[in-house]
Amino acid sequence: MKDMTAHLEKLRVQMAECEMIRDLATDPVKREMFDNLAAHFKMLAEELEKAMVKVASNESGAQPSGAFADTFLGRRTFEPFPKLDEE
């Protein structure tokens, strides 16, 4: 969870830097580009916050249910190659 918190902080710093550059830019193309970057970093930070809430709720003892009970990050947890019985 500490790594997720550190990454969230990094995203927020990058978003703030892009907003600052956007506000200081005189070229409209550069202003739009940094506005888009800031919006992208904001979206990534929001998604990471949602993931952190989900991880925190799972760590608190809540058991996963439904179709995703046997998955990790939306992926099946079975081995890709089944073990063959030795004859």
Sequence and secondary structure as in RCSB ss.txt:
>XXXX:A:sequence
MKDMTAHLEKLRVQMAECEMIRDLATDPVKREMFDNLAAHFKMLAEELEKAMVKVASNESGAQPSGAFADTFLGR
RTFEPFPKLDEE
>XXXX:A:secstr
 HHHHHHHHHHHHHHHHHHHHHHH  SHHHHHHHHHHHHHHHHHHHHHHHHHHHHHHHHTT    GGGTTEETTE
E S SS      
